[in-house]
Amino acid sequence: MDSIQEVCTNPETEIIVYCGRGGLSILAVKSLQKLGYKNVFSIEGGMIAWVKNEYTIYNQHGEMKVVNLMKKDPDLSS
């Protein structure tokens, strides 16, 4: 496993950290700042808030559709 310093050698690189609710990512941001990274951010409220606010999610394959399994979605009925 590579350390962050091996993967990201430039302390000016923008890094966005996220987790489910935002608590662990805040701890990660603080740790990265202690290592000298200057542009480190956490998504407030985590991915749960991101999805709740219907913000777009992208990965290497493009845009992802978020499905809320707690609501009945007619597209999921079979």
Secondary structure, 3 states (H helix, E strand, C coil): CCCHHHHCCCCCCEEEECCCCCHHHHHHHHHHHHCCCCEEEECCCHHHHHHHCCCCEEECCEEECCCCCCCCCHHHCC
